[in-house]
Amino acid sequence: MHRRFLLASALLLSFAASAAAQEPAKVTTLFSRDLPDIPGKDGAMLIVEYPPGAVDPVHRHNANAFVYVLEGSVIMQVKGQEPVTLHPGQTFYDNDIHVVGRNASNTEPAKFLVVFIKNKGAPILTPVE
């Protein structure tokens, strides 16, 4: 009986982690504006909240992206670099194809601030195949 309970509990936790991994990141735009001192560029500031187990698709920003981790831990990697695990107070710079962007935890959420300097009118995120 005890063994069945442990097995059922393990399966339930696995299912819960899998379901949580399917939740998308929540993105909140704090502001976006033209940058008149930098012709052809605009800026944006976002808060990204990863639920437990969240994973971004491979993408690019066509921008200079400055990341500051607020809560939890995230794993980031741009093309040609090694992945890094970032914790609150740590930073990351992205200006290439973002091959890994994910929550480092399957049980705890993560939150980070991103500041973009991007081509005027360009989307914040473009999926890459």
Secondary structure, DSSP 4 states (H G I P E B T S, - for coil): -HHHHHHHHHHHHHHHHHHHHTSPPEEEEEEEEE-TTSTTEEEEEEEEEEPTT-BPPSEE-SEEEEEEEEES-EEEEETTS--EEE-TT-EEEE-S-EEEEEES-SSS-EEEEEEEEEETT--S-EE--
